[in-house]
Amino acid sequence: MEGVKKQAQGSSLSRREDYALHVRVVTRWSDYDMLGHVNNVEYYRYFETGILTLLRETGLDWQSDPVIPLAAENGCTFLKPVAVSSHVDIGVRIVHLGNSSVRYETEVFEPQADAPSATGFFVHVFIDRVTGKPVPMPEAVRAHFEKERQALARKVIRWIDEARLLPTSTPAD
């Protein structure tokens, strides 16, 4: 186990400034286990919340659009427990942009902490809603993801104080 943590820390341990997008997620009483730490399944919900907040900005309506993102793979490395607090910050960055897929890296930061408590990844494959087959991601989505990658390269960081999960038919500012 120690070797896995060292490998994760050595290859991907980041700081807040290594993420172009940070989404604040308010924690709930039910997020915590009987030891007073965030339960392991919640980390995946936090990752998803950060990613869906980014996807919402693209204008994609995954409830009705003909092309939708499908989770293909995800993972999490727990580095240290997250204790009871009012919120966590989720860092999101795009590390690979393919024809029909995108790979995000995510991290969970406690308030005031610069080092993450957990690091993870998430892969979406864009599929045709009817056939279930992979298709090129919509151009508006690709353009927004490229904009995020360019912001990260310039070290421009955005903070969103409230996760926005529901899809819309028009892109947000």
Secondary structure, DSSP 8 states (H G I E B T S, - for coil): -HHHHHHHHHHH---GGG-SEEEEEE--GGGB-TTSBB-HHHHHHHHHHHHHHHHHHTT--TTT-SEEEEEEEEEEEE-S--BS-SEEEEEEEEEEE-SSEEEEEEEEE-TT-SS-SEEEEEEEEEEETTT--B----HHHHHHHHHHHHHHHTT--EEESS---S--SS---
